[in-house]
Amino acid sequence: MALEIVVKAAVGAPTILGDCPFSQRVLLTLEEKKIAYNTHLIDVSNKPQWYSKINFALSPEGKVPVVKFDGKWVPNSDVIVGILEEKYHEPSFVTPPQFSSLYGP
């Protein structure tokens, strides 16, 4: 079953992905892990009613991206990518400990 993801549409072009790096990060992770998903592009300055209803409890500002995992909408790209790493191990995008600091172990 494909995941549902809501991301920012381009200003003035509702069928084109917008310039939100957080949305792009999640989409790139989904692509690299070869996870099936359905994209919902929204105009963040004129959010559709259905999105405002699901997102208000998550983020009163109506931020994107949000992904639906097991029937529950999850906001925040860091949280989303973390869940994707937990659920879909390969390929792993976790930085190996020896490379996690500029100053070494």
Biopython code that builds the backbone (N, CA, C, O; Angstrom):
import numpy as np
from Bio.PDB.StructureBuilder import StructureBuilder

atoms = [
    (1, "MET", "N", (0.837, -1.180, 0.000)),
    (1, "MET", "CA", (0.000, 0.000, 0.000)),
    (1, "MET", "C", (0.888, 1.252, 0.000)),
    (1, "MET", "O", (1.869, 1.321, 0.740)),
    (2, "ALA", "N", (0.549, 2.211, -0.809)),
    (2, "ALA", "CA", (1.345, 3.426, -0.946)),
    (2, "ALA", "C", (1.088, 4.382, 0.219)),
    (2, "ALA", "O", (-0.036, 4.506, 0.705)),
    (3, "LEU", "N", (2.147, 5.049, 0.649)),
    (3, "LEU", "CA", (2.013, 6.088, 1.666)),
    (3, "LEU", "C", (1.389, 7.325, 1.037)),
    (3, "LEU", "O", (1.498, 7.537, -0.171)),
    (4, "GLU", "N", (0.739, 8.136, 1.854)),
    (4, "GLU", "CA", (0.190, 9.407, 1.414)),
    (4, "GLU", "C", (1.090, 10.506, 1.951)),
    (4, "GLU", "O", (1.427, 10.507, 3.135)),
    (5, "ILE", "N", (1.486, 11.449, 1.090)),
    (5, "ILE", "CA", (2.320, 12.564, 1.514)),
    (5, "ILE", "C", (1.731, 13.864, 0.985)),
    (5, "ILE", "O", (1.308, 13.954, -0.167)),
    (6, "VAL", "N", (1.716, 14.865, 1.855)),
    (6, "VAL", "CA", (1.262, 16.197, 1.475)),
    (6, "VAL", "C", (2.480, 17.106, 1.454)),
    (6, "VAL", "O", (3.209, 17.205, 2.440)),
    (7, "VAL", "N", (2.696, 17.775, 0.316)),
    (7, "VAL", "CA", (3.844, 18.652, 0.144)),
    (7, "VAL", "C", (3.409, 19.970, -0.486)),
    (7, "VAL", "O", (2.281, 20.105, -0.962)),
    (8, "LYS", "N", (4.306, 20.920, -0.482)),
    (8, "LYS", "CA", (4.037, 22.256, -1.017)),
    (8, "LYS", "C", (4.086, 22.263, -2.538)),
    (8, "LYS", "O", (5.016, 21.741, -3.153)),
    (9, "ALA", "N", (3.058, 22.871, -3.130)),
    (9, "ALA", "CA", (3.043, 23.090, -4.582)),
    (9, "ALA", "C", (3.785, 24.395, -4.879)),
    (9, "ALA", "O", (3.927, 25.254, -4.009)),
    (10, "ALA", "N", (4.249, 24.524, -6.107)),
    (10, "ALA", "CA", (4.916, 25.747, -6.535)),
    (10, "ALA", "C", (3.912, 26.898, -6.566)),
    (10, "ALA", "O", (2.737, 26.700, -6.874)),
    (11, "VAL", "N", (4.382, 28.090, -6.247)),
    (11, "VAL", "CA", (3.529, 29.273, -6.288)),
    (11, "VAL", "C", (3.070, 29.504, -7.723)),
    (11, "VAL", "O", (3.891, 29.626, -8.632)),
    (12, "GLY", "N", (1.773, 29.562, -7.919)),
    (12, "GLY", "CA", (1.212, 29.799, -9.239)),
    (12, "GLY", "C", (1.209, 28.595, -10.162)),
    (12, "GLY", "O", (0.789, 28.700, -11.315)),
    (13, "ALA", "N", (1.672, 27.448, -9.671)),
    (13, "ALA", "CA", (1.710, 26.224, -10.480)),
    (13, "ALA", "C", (1.314, 25.045, -9.598)),
    (13, "ALA", "O", (2.182, 24.324, -9.106)),
    (14, "PRO", "N", (0.027, 24.842, -9.394)),
    (14, "PRO", "CA", (-0.444, 23.853, -8.413)),
    (14, "PRO", "C", (-0.137, 22.398, -8.730)),
    (14, "PRO", "O", (-0.355, 21.531, -7.884)),
    (15, "THR", "N", (0.363, 22.107, -9.923)),
    (15, "THR", "CA", (0.685, 20.716, -10.255)),
    (15, "THR", "C", (2.192, 20.446, -10.263)),
    (15, "THR", "O", (2.639, 19.382, -10.692)),
    (16, "ILE", "N", (2.970, 21.427, -9.781)),
    (16, "ILE", "CA", (4.429, 21.297, -9.763)),
    (16, "ILE", "C", (4.911, 21.393, -8.315)),
    (16, "ILE", "O", (4.408, 22.206, -7.540)),
    (17, "LEU", "N", (5.885, 20.562, -7.959)),
    (17, "LEU", "CA", (6.466, 20.574, -6.622)),
    (17, "LEU", "C", (7.063, 21.942, -6.318)),
    (17, "LEU", "O", (7.743, 22.537, -7.154)),
    (18, "GLY", "N", (6.798, 22.428, -5.118)),
    (18, "GLY", "CA", (7.294, 23.732, -4.694)),
    (18, "GLY", "C", (8.716, 23.694, -4.167)),
    (18, "GLY", "O", (9.418, 22.688, -4.276)),
    (19, "ASP", "N", (9.120, 24.820, -3.594)),
    (19, "ASP", "CA", (10.508, 25.015, -3.175)),
    (19, "ASP", "C", (10.755, 24.707, -1.696)),
    (19, "ASP", "O", (11.682, 25.261, -1.106)),
    (20, "CYS", "N", (9.962, 23.853, -1.097)),
    (20, "CYS", "CA", (10.123, 23.510, 0.315)),
    (20, "CYS", "C", (11.193, 22.421, 0.472)),
    (20, "CYS", "O", (10.972, 21.283, 0.058)),
    (21, "PRO", "N", (12.342, 22.750, 1.062)),
    (21, "PRO", "CA", (13.400, 21.744, 1.206)),
    (21, "PRO", "C", (12.999, 20.585, 2.122)),
    (21, "PRO", "O", (13.517, 19.477, 1.982)),
    (22, "PHE", "N", (12.087, 20.832, 3.050)),
    (22, "PHE", "CA", (11.641, 19.773, 3.957)),
    (22, "PHE", "C", (10.809, 18.739, 3.206)),
    (22, "PHE", "O", (10.961, 17.534, 3.406)),
    (23, "SER", "N", (9.933, 19.228, 2.343)),
    (23, "SER", "CA", (9.142, 18.323, 1.496)),
    (23, "SER", "C", (10.062, 17.564, 0.553)),
    (23, "SER", "O", (9.912, 16.355, 0.372)),
    (24, "GLN", "N", (11.008, 18.267, -0.046)),
    (24, "GLN", "CA", (11.922, 17.637, -0.996)),
    (24, "GLN", "C", (12.770, 16.569, -0.322)),
    (24, "GLN", "O", (13.042, 15.528, -0.921)),
    (25, "ARG", "N", (13.190, 16.811, 0.915)),
    (25, "ARG", "CA", (13.983, 15.815, 1.651)),
    (25, "ARG", "C", (13.202, 14.518, 1.830)),
    (25, "ARG", "O", (13.731, 13.430, 1.604)),
    (26, "VAL", "N", (11.939, 14.641, 2.238)),
    (26, "VAL", "CA", (11.114, 13.442, 2.450)),
    (26, "VAL", "C", (10.875, 12.733, 1.124)),
    (26, "VAL", "O", (10.972, 11.507, 1.056)),
    (27, "LEU", "N", (10.564, 13.482, 0.071)),
    (27, "LEU", "CA", (10.345, 12.866, -1.243)),
    (27, "LEU", "C", (11.592, 12.154, -1.744)),
    (27, "LEU", "O", (11.497, 11.057, -2.293)),
    (28, "LEU", "N", (12.754, 12.759, -1.564)),
    (28, "LEU", "CA", (14.007, 12.106, -1.976)),
    (28, "LEU", "C", (14.249, 10.822, -1.193)),
    (28, "LEU", "O", (14.715, 9.829, -1.752)),
    (29, "THR", "N", (13.932, 10.839, 0.099)),
    (29, "THR", "CA", (14.086, 9.633, 0.909)),
    (29, "THR", "C", (13.160, 8.533, 0.408)),
    (29, "THR", "O", (13.577, 7.382, 0.282)),
    (30, "LEU", "N", (11.912, 8.876, 0.121)),
    (30, "LEU", "CA", (10.965, 7.901, -0.413)),
    (30, "LEU", "C", (11.463, 7.329, -1.739)),
    (30, "LEU", "O", (11.393, 6.121, -1.965)),
    (31, "GLU", "N", (11.957, 8.184, -2.596)),
    (31, "GLU", "CA", (12.464, 7.738, -3.908)),
    (31, "GLU", "C", (13.676, 6.814, -3.755)),
    (31, "GLU", "O", (13.726, 5.748, -4.369)),
    (32, "GLU", "N", (14.631, 7.214, -2.954)),
    (32, "GLU", "CA", (15.857, 6.423, -2.783)),
    (32, "GLU", "C", (15.590, 5.075, -2.128)),
    (32, "GLU", "O", (16.269, 4.094, -2.430)),
    (33, "LYS", "N", (14.615, 5.020, -1.242)),
    (33, "LYS", "CA", (14.264, 3.763, -0.590)),
    (33, "LYS", "C", (13.256, 2.960, -1.413)),
    (33, "LYS", "O", (12.875, 1.854, -1.031)),
    (34, "LYS", "N", (12.827, 3.524, -2.544)),
    (34, "LYS", "CA", (11.883, 2.863, -3.458)),
    (34, "LYS", "C", (10.581, 2.498, -2.746)),
    (34, "LYS", "O", (10.077, 1.381, -2.867)),
    (35, "ILE", "N", (10.050, 3.472, -1.998)),
    (35, "ILE", "CA", (8.798, 3.298, -1.274)),
    (35, "ILE", "C", (7.677, 3.919, -2.113)),
    (35, "ILE", "O", (7.783, 5.062, -2.558)),
    (36, "ALA", "N", (6.618, 3.161, -2.320)),
    (36, "ALA", "CA", (5.473, 3.680, -3.086)),
    (36, "ALA", "C", (4.764, 4.764, -2.282)),
    (36, "ALA", "O", (4.576, 4.633, -1.073)),
    (37, "TYR", "N", (4.373, 5.837, -2.969)),
    (37, "TYR", "CA", (3.667, 6.931, -2.301)),
    (37, "TYR", "C", (2.786, 7.680, -3.285)),
    (37, "TYR", "O", (3.016, 7.671, -4.494)),
    (38, "ASN", "N", (1.774, 8.327, -2.733)),
    (38, "ASN", "CA", (0.890, 9.210, -3.494)),
    (38, "ASN", "C", (1.114, 10.618, -2.987)),
    (38, "ASN", "O", (1.067, 10.867, -1.782)),
    (39, "THR", "N", (1.357, 11.536, -3.900)),
    (39, "THR", "CA", (1.648, 12.920, -3.540)),
    (39, "THR", "C", (0.406, 13.790, -3.657)),
    (39, "THR", "O", (-0.350, 13.702, -4.624)),
    (40, "HIS", "N", (0.216, 14.631, -2.648)),
    (40, "HIS", "CA", (-0.842, 15.635, -2.661)),
    (40, "HIS", "C", (-0.151, 16.994, -2.586)),
    (40, "HIS", "O", (0.391, 17.362, -1.543)),
    (41, "LEU", "N", (-0.171, 17.735, -3.685)),
    (41, "LEU", "CA", (0.420, 19.068, -3.721)),
    (41, "LEU", "C", (-0.613, 20.079, -3.249)),
    (41, "LEU", "O", (-1.754, 20.077, -3.713)),
    (42, "ILE", "N", (-0.204, 20.950, -2.314)),
    (42, "ILE", "CA", (-1.135, 21.969, -1.846)),
    (42, "ILE", "C", (-0.503, 23.348, -1.918)),
    (42, "ILE", "O", (0.710, 23.513, -1.786)),
    (43, "ASP", "N", (-1.358, 24.323, -2.129)),
    (43, "ASP", "CA", (-0.954, 25.731, -2.092)),
    (43, "ASP", "C", (-0.973, 26.122, -0.621)),
    (43, "ASP", "O", (-2.045, 26.214, -0.023)),
    (44, "VAL", "N", (0.188, 26.352, -0.030)),
    (44, "VAL", "CA", (0.246, 26.616, 1.409)),
    (44, "VAL", "C", (-0.355, 27.968, 1.790)),
    (44, "VAL", "O", (-0.653, 28.196, 2.962)),
    (45, "SER", "N", (-0.537, 28.860, 0.829)),
    (45, "SER", "CA", (-1.181, 30.136, 1.140)),
    (45, "SER", "C", (-2.700, 30.051, 0.996)),
    (45, "SER", "O", (-3.417, 30.973, 1.386)),
    (46, "ASN", "N", (-3.187, 28.946, 0.437)),
    (46, "ASN", "CA", (-4.618, 28.740, 0.266)),
    (46, "ASN", "C", (-4.907, 27.243, 0.431)),
    (46, "ASN", "O", (-5.263, 26.548, -0.520)),
    (47, "LYS", "N", (-4.741, 26.774, 1.670)),
    (47, "LYS", "CA", (-4.855, 25.340, 1.945)),
    (47, "LYS", "C", (-6.278, 24.842, 1.712)),
    (47, "LYS", "O", (-7.245, 25.511, 2.077)),
    (48, "PRO", "N", (-6.399, 23.670, 1.104)),
    (48, "PRO", "CA", (-7.736, 23.095, 0.935)),
    (48, "PRO", "C", (-8.343, 22.743, 2.299)),
    (48, "PRO", "O", (-7.626, 22.469, 3.262)),
    (49, "GLN", "N", (-9.656, 22.757, 2.356)),
    (49, "GLN", "CA", (-10.372, 22.484, 3.608)),
    (49, "GLN", "C", (-9.993, 21.126, 4.203)),
    (49, "GLN", "O", (-9.783, 21.019, 5.411)),
    (50, "TRP", "N", (-9.903, 20.082, 3.360)),
    (50, "TRP", "CA", (-9.581, 18.750, 3.876)),
    (50, "TRP", "C", (-8.223, 18.740, 4.558)),
    (50, "TRP", "O", (-8.034, 18.035, 5.550)),
    (51, "TYR", "N", (-7.263, 19.523, 4.033)),
    (51, "TYR", "CA", (-5.933, 19.559, 4.635)),
    (51, "TYR", "C", (-5.963, 20.333, 5.950)),
    (51, "TYR", "O", (-5.339, 19.922, 6.928)),
    (52, "SER", "N", (-6.667, 21.423, 5.973)),
    (52, "SER", "CA", (-6.763, 22.210, 7.200)),
    (52, "SER", "C", (-7.352, 21.375, 8.332)),
    (52, "SER", "O", (-6.918, 21.493, 9.478)),
    (53, "LYS", "N", (-8.333, 20.535, 8.023)),
    (53, "LYS", "CA", (-8.959, 19.686, 9.041)),
    (53, "LYS", "C", (-7.981, 18.665, 9.613)),
    (53, "LYS", "O", (-7.908, 18.496, 10.831)),
    (54, "ILE", "N", (-7.236, 17.990, 8.760)),
    (54, "ILE", "CA", (-6.322, 16.950, 9.267)),
    (54, "ILE", "C", (-5.090, 17.547, 9.910)),
    (54, "ILE", "O", (-4.515, 16.943, 10.815)),
    (55, "ASN", "N", (-4.672, 18.715, 9.466)),
    (55, "ASN", "CA", (-3.404, 19.257, 9.921)),
    (55, "ASN", "C", (-3.518, 20.160, 11.127)),
    (55, "ASN", "O", (-2.509, 20.383, 11.795)),
    (56, "PHE", "N", (-4.678, 20.690, 11.447)),
    (56, "PHE", "CA", (-4.768, 21.658, 12.531)),
    (56, "PHE", "C", (-4.267, 21.093, 13.857)),
    (56, "PHE", "O", (-3.546, 21.774, 14.585)),
    (57, "ALA", "N", (-4.634, 19.877, 14.172)),
    (57, "ALA", "CA", (-4.189, 19.273, 15.427)),
    (57, "ALA", "C", (-2.692, 18.980, 15.415)),
    (57, "ALA", "O", (-2.046, 18.992, 16.463)),
    (58, "LEU", "N", (-2.145, 18.719, 14.242)),
    (58, "LEU", "CA", (-0.729, 18.395, 14.122)),
    (58, "LEU", "C", (0.134, 19.639, 14.164)),
    (58, "LEU", "O", (1.151, 19.692, 14.856)),
    (59, "SER", "N", (-0.290, 20.631, 13.413)),
    (59, "SER", "CA", (0.486, 21.849, 13.253)),
    (59, "SER", "C", (-0.475, 22.982, 12.940)),
    (59, "SER", "O", (-0.906, 23.119, 11.795)),
    (60, "PRO", "N", (-0.821, 23.795, 13.924)),
    (60, "PRO", "CA", (-1.779, 24.877, 13.677)),
    (60, "PRO", "C", (-1.369, 25.803, 12.533)),
    (60, "PRO", "O", (-2.219, 26.454, 11.926)),
    (61, "GLU", "N", (-0.076, 25.865, 12.239)),
    (61, "GLU", "CA", (0.390, 26.690, 11.130)),
    (61, "GLU", "C", (0.148, 26.012, 9.787)),
    (61, "GLU", "O", (0.271, 26.651, 8.741)),
    (62, "GLY", "N", (-0.193, 24.726, 9.804)),
    (62, "GLY", "CA", (-0.460, 24.004, 8.558)),
    (62, "GLY", "C", (0.781, 23.716, 7.750)),
    (62, "GLY", "O", (0.748, 23.749, 6.519)),
    (63, "LYS", "N", (1.879, 23.434, 8.429)),
    (63, "LYS", "CA", (3.145, 23.198, 7.734)),
    (63, "LYS", "C", (3.145, 21.874, 6.980)),
    (63, "LYS", "O", (2.373, 20.963, 7.280)),
    (64, "VAL", "N", (4.018, 21.796, 6.010)),
    (64, "VAL", "CA", (4.255, 20.579, 5.245)),
    (64, "VAL", "C", (5.727, 20.221, 5.392)),
    (64, "VAL", "O", (6.533, 21.096, 5.711)),
    (65, "PRO", "N", (6.098, 18.987, 5.175)),
    (65, "PRO", "CA", (5.293, 17.862, 4.729)),
    (65, "PRO", "C", (4.609, 17.156, 5.890)),
    (65, "PRO", "O", (4.982, 17.311, 7.053)),
    (66, "VAL", "N", (3.598, 16.379, 5.534)),
    (66, "VAL", "CA", (3.000, 15.409, 6.445)),
    (66, "VAL", "C", (2.821, 14.109, 5.671)),
    (66, "VAL", "O", (2.508, 14.115, 4.481)),
    (67, "VAL", "N", (3.025, 12.999, 6.367)),
    (67, "VAL", "CA", (2.897, 11.675, 5.748)),
    (67, "VAL", "C", (1.948, 10.852, 6.606)),
    (67, "VAL", "O", (1.950, 10.956, 7.832)),
    (68, "LYS", "N", (1.149, 10.044, 5.954)),
    (68, "LYS", "CA", (0.200, 9.178, 6.662)),
    (68, "LYS", "C", (0.831, 7.802, 6.849)),
    (68, "LYS", "O", (1.067, 7.073, 5.886)),
    (69, "PHE", "N", (1.102, 7.460, 8.120)),
    (69, "PHE", "CA", (1.637, 6.148, 8.493)),
    (69, "PHE", "C", (0.565, 5.414, 9.293)),
    (69, "PHE", "O", (0.098, 5.916, 10.316)),
    (70, "ASP", "N", (0.179, 4.242, 8.835)),
    (70, "ASP", "CA", (-0.779, 3.409, 9.577)),
    (70, "ASP", "C", (-2.020, 4.196, 10.000)),
    (70, "ASP", "O", (-2.483, 4.070, 11.134)),
    (71, "GLY", "N", (-2.554, 5.005, 9.090)),
    (71, "GLY", "CA", (-3.781, 5.745, 9.349)),
    (71, "GLY", "C", (-3.622, 7.031, 10.135)),
    (71, "GLY", "O", (-4.612, 7.708, 10.414)),
    (72, "LYS", "N", (-2.379, 7.385, 10.502)),
    (72, "LYS", "CA", (-2.145, 8.588, 11.303)),
    (72, "LYS", "C", (-1.214, 9.537, 10.544)),
    (72, "LYS", "O", (-0.162, 9.129, 10.051)),
    (73, "TRP", "N", (-1.616, 10.809, 10.459)),
    (73, "TRP", "CA", (-0.787, 11.808, 9.793)),
    (73, "TRP", "C", (0.349, 12.243, 10.713)),
    (73, "TRP", "O", (0.128, 12.535, 11.888)),
    (74, "VAL", "N", (1.566, 12.282, 10.170)),
    (74, "VAL", "CA", (2.751, 12.642, 10.951)),
    (74, "VAL", "C", (3.427, 13.843, 10.285)),
    (74, "VAL", "O", (3.757, 13.788, 9.100)),
    (75, "PRO", "N", (3.638, 14.944, 11.051)),
    (75, "PRO", "CA", (4.332, 16.110, 10.511)),
    (75, "PRO", "C", (5.832, 16.052, 10.815)),
    (75, "PRO", "O", (6.296, 15.157, 11.522)),
    (76, "ASN", "N", (6.577, 17.006, 10.279)),
    (76, "ASN", "CA", (7.990, 17.232, 10.591)),
    (76, "ASN", "C", (8.898, 16.287, 9.806)),
    (76, "ASN", "O", (8.876, 15.073, 10.012)),
    (77, "SER", "N", (9.683, 16.852, 8.919)),
    (77, "SER", "CA", (10.538, 16.034, 8.052)),
    (77, "SER", "C", (11.535, 15.182, 8.830)),
    (77, "SER", "O", (11.824, 14.056, 8.425)),
    (78, "ASP", "N", (12.069, 15.698, 9.944)),
    (78, "ASP", "CA", (12.998, 14.895, 10.748)),
    (78, "ASP", "C", (12.310, 13.653, 11.297)),
    (78, "ASP", "O", (12.865, 12.555, 11.250)),
    (79, "VAL", "N", (11.111, 13.831, 11.814)),
    (79, "VAL", "CA", (10.351, 12.700, 12.370)),
    (79, "VAL", "C", (9.990, 11.722, 11.251)),
    (79, "VAL", "O", (10.128, 10.509, 11.410)),
    (80, "ILE", "N", (9.529, 12.253, 10.127)),
    (80, "ILE", "CA", (9.129, 11.402, 8.999)),
    (80, "ILE", "C", (10.299, 10.572, 8.501)),
    (80, "ILE", "O", (10.163, 9.363, 8.311)),
    (81, "VAL", "N", (11.446, 11.202, 8.288)),
    (81, "VAL", "CA", (12.621, 10.466, 7.798)),
    (81, "VAL", "C", (13.063, 9.435, 8.831)),
    (81, "VAL", "O", (13.500, 8.346, 8.461)),
    (82, "GLY", "N", (12.959, 9.757, 10.113)),
    (82, "GLY", "CA", (13.283, 8.792, 11.166)),
    (82, "GLY", "C", (12.381, 7.564, 11.108)),
    (82, "GLY", "O", (12.847, 6.433, 11.249)),
    (83, "ILE", "N", (11.095, 7.795, 10.902)),
    (83, "ILE", "CA", (10.152, 6.671, 10.793)),
    (83, "ILE", "C", (10.469, 5.844, 9.546)),
    (83, "ILE", "O", (10.438, 4.614, 9.590)),
    (84, "LEU", "N", (10.771, 6.511, 8.447)),
    (84, "LEU", "CA", (11.126, 5.781, 7.218)),
    (84, "LEU", "C", (12.366, 4.924, 7.432)),
    (84, "LEU", "O", (12.432, 3.804, 6.925)),
    (85, "GLU", "N", (13.346, 5.425, 8.170)),
    (85, "GLU", "CA", (14.555, 4.645, 8.475)),
    (85, "GLU", "C", (14.218, 3.420, 9.317)),
    (85, "GLU", "O", (14.768, 2.341, 9.098)),
    (86, "GLU", "N", (13.319, 3.586, 10.274)),
    (86, "GLU", "CA", (12.929, 2.469, 11.137)),
    (86, "GLU", "C", (12.150, 1.407, 10.377)),
    (86, "GLU", "O", (12.385, 0.212, 10.559)),
    (87, "LYS", "N", (11.229, 1.835, 9.530)),
    (87, "LYS", "CA", (10.353, 0.899, 8.828)),
    (87, "LYS", "C", (10.995, 0.286, 7.587)),
    (87, "LYS", "O", (10.710, -0.859, 7.235)),
    (88, "TYR", "N", (11.852, 1.043, 6.934)),
    (88, "TYR", "CA", (12.458, 0.610, 5.671)),
    (88, "TYR", "C", (13.974, 0.766, 5.810)),
    (88, "TYR", "O", (14.526, 1.835, 5.549)),
    (89, "HIS", "N", (14.625, -0.297, 6.219)),
    (89, "HIS", "CA", (16.042, -0.235, 6.583)),
    (89, "HIS", "C", (16.986, -0.015, 5.407)),
    (89, "HIS", "O", (18.043, 0.594, 5.567)),
    (90, "GLU", "N", (16.622, -0.493, 4.257)),
    (90, "GLU", "CA", (17.552, -0.435, 3.118)),
    (90, "GLU", "C", (17.034, 0.459, 2.006)),
    (90, "GLU", "O", (15.841, 0.451, 1.702)),
    (91, "PRO", "N", (17.912, 1.216, 1.410)),
    (91, "PRO", "CA", (19.268, 1.506, 1.892)),
    (91, "PRO", "C", (19.203, 2.416, 3.115)),
    (91, "PRO", "O", (18.294, 3.233, 3.259)),
    (92, "SER", "N", (20.179, 2.253, 3.978)),
    (92, "SER", "CA", (20.221, 3.047, 5.197)),
    (92, "SER", "C", (20.855, 4.403, 4.911)),
    (92, "SER", "O", (21.855, 4.501, 4.201)),
    (93, "PHE", "N", (20.254, 5.445, 5.478)),
    (93, "PHE", "CA", (20.811, 6.790, 5.347)),
    (93, "PHE", "C", (21.337, 7.303, 6.678)),
    (93, "PHE", "O", (21.565, 8.501, 6.841)),
    (94, "VAL", "N", (21.529, 6.401, 7.626)),
    (94, "VAL", "CA", (22.076, 6.775, 8.926)),
    (94, "VAL", "C", (23.577, 6.976, 8.759)),
    (94, "VAL", "O", (24.268, 6.135, 8.183)),
    (95, "THR", "N", (24.067, 8.088, 9.264)),
    (95, "THR", "CA", (25.494, 8.388, 9.176)),
    (95, "THR", "C", (26.265, 7.465, 10.113)),
    (95, "THR", "O", (25.971, 7.412, 11.307)),
    (96, "PRO", "N", (27.254, 6.734, 9.582)),
    (96, "PRO", "CA", (28.057, 5.864, 10.450)),
    (96, "PRO", "C", (28.748, 6.695, 11.535)),
    (96, "PRO", "O", (29.147, 7.832, 11.282)),
    (97, "PRO", "N", (28.890, 6.138, 12.736)),
    (97, "PRO", "CA", (29.460, 6.895, 13.853)),
    (97, "PRO", "C", (30.809, 7.542, 13.539)),
    (97, "PRO", "O", (31.081, 8.652, 13.996)),
    (98, "GLN", "N", (31.649, 6.862, 12.770)),
    (98, "GLN", "CA", (32.974, 7.404, 12.493)),
    (98, "GLN", "C", (32.915, 8.656, 11.615)),
    (98, "GLN", "O", (33.904, 9.381, 11.499)),
    (99, "PHE", "N", (31.749, 8.910, 10.992)),
    (99, "PHE", "CA", (31.608, 10.091, 10.146)),
    (99, "PHE", "C", (30.605, 11.102, 10.705)),
    (99, "PHE", "O", (30.273, 12.082, 10.038)),
    (100, "SER", "N", (30.126, 10.867, 11.915)),
    (100, "SER", "CA", (29.068, 11.710, 12.454)),
    (100, "SER", "C", (29.565, 13.011, 13.073)),
    (100, "SER", "O", (28.758, 13.833, 13.506)),
    (101, "SER", "N", (30.875, 13.208, 13.123)),
    (101, "SER", "CA", (31.424, 14.432, 13.677)),
    (101, "SER", "C", (32.586, 14.920, 12.811)),
    (101, "SER", "O", (33.333, 14.117, 12.253)),
    (102, "LEU", "N", (32.726, 16.206, 12.707)),
    (102, "LEU", "CA", (33.847, 16.770, 11.957)),
    (102, "LEU", "C", (35.174, 16.494, 12.654)),
    (102, "LEU", "O", (36.231, 16.517, 12.024)),
    (103, "TYR", "N", (35.112, 16.235, 13.943)),
    (103, "TYR", "CA", (36.326, 16.104, 14.739)),
    (103, "TYR", "C", (36.720, 14.676, 15.024)),
    (103, "TYR", "O", (37.678, 14.431, 15.756)),
    (104, "GLY", "N", (35.986, 13.718, 14.452)),
    (104, "GLY", "CA", (36.319, 12.312, 14.641)),
    (104, "GLY", "C", (35.746, 11.756, 15.933)),
    (104, "GLY", "O", (35.121, 12.475, 16.713)),
    (105, "PRO", "N", (35.968, 10.463, 16.150)),
    (105, "PRO", "CA", (35.414, 9.814, 17.360)),
    (105, "PRO", "C", (36.080, 10.293, 18.634)),
    (105, "PRO", "O", (35.725, 9.843, 19.723)),
]
sb = StructureBuilder()
sb.init_structure("model")
sb.init_model(0)
sb.init_chain("A")
sb.init_seg("    ")
for serial, (resi, resn, name, xyz) in enumerate(atoms, 1):
    if name == "N":
        sb.init_residue(resn, " ", resi, " ")
    sb.init_atom(name, np.array(xyz, "f"), 0.0, 1.0, " ", f" {name:<3s}", serial, name[0])
structure = sb.get_structure()
